[in-house]
Amino acid sequence: MRAALAPIVASDCWLIDGNYGSTMEARLKRADTVVYLDYPITLCLWRAAKRVWLYRGRSRPDMAEDCPERFDLDFFWYIANWNKHARPRTENLIQGSEASILRFKTPRQLDRWLSKLESRS
């Protein structure tokens, strides 16, 4: 994945979705803005469970055709323990970044920001 991302982050303009820990440092070095969806764990678990229920056995519209939705206990464990493990690593990495950090704690906050962006265009 690092090799695939290298030419992308070397370009002038890019957008990457995800918190892939193994590539975050390289992305942060080149990022000018980070949109951090810092939602409550309960909301994240609910949304993951809802996706499993709605798309079980089928690929979601935002995923590749050969990636059917399924229940993954390890993934739910990762979400449930985000604050203990992944959050401290993520916070340390973004704290050292020169990028502008836009942190949204609720979907409503994100929606308001997106509405402002849309009204500018």
QUIURNOR-V744959 format. One record per pair of residues at least 24 apart in sequence whose ideal C-beta (glycine too) atoms are under 8 Angstrom apart, sorted by the first residue. I is the first residue (numbers start at 1). J is the second residue. If there is no record, write none. Layout:
# QUIURNOR-V744959
i = [I | I]
j = [J | J]
This chain:
# QUIURNOR-V744959
i = [2 | 19 | 19 | 21 | 21 | 21 | 24 | 24 | 25 | 28 | 28 | 28 | 28 | 28 | 29 | 31 | 31 | 32 | 32 | 33 | 33 | 33 | 33 | 34 | 34 | 34 | 34 | 34 | 34 | 35 | 35 | 35 | 36 | 36 | 36 | 36 | 36 | 37 | 37 | 38 | 38 | 38 | 39 | 39 | 39 | 39 | 40 | 41 | 41 | 41 | 41 | 43 | 44 | 44 | 45 | 45 | 45 | 48 | 48 | 48 | 49]
j = [26 | 86 | 90 | 86 | 89 | 90 | 90 | 93 | 93 | 93 | 94 | 96 | 97 | 99 | 97 | 97 | 99 | 99 | 100 | 99 | 100 | 101 | 102 | 94 | 97 | 99 | 100 | 101 | 102 | 102 | 104 | 110 | 94 | 101 | 102 | 103 | 104 | 104 | 110 | 103 | 104 | 105 | 104 | 105 | 106 | 107 | 105 | 79 | 80 | 82 | 83 | 107 | 79 | 82 | 76 | 79 | 80 | 75 | 76 | 79 | 76]
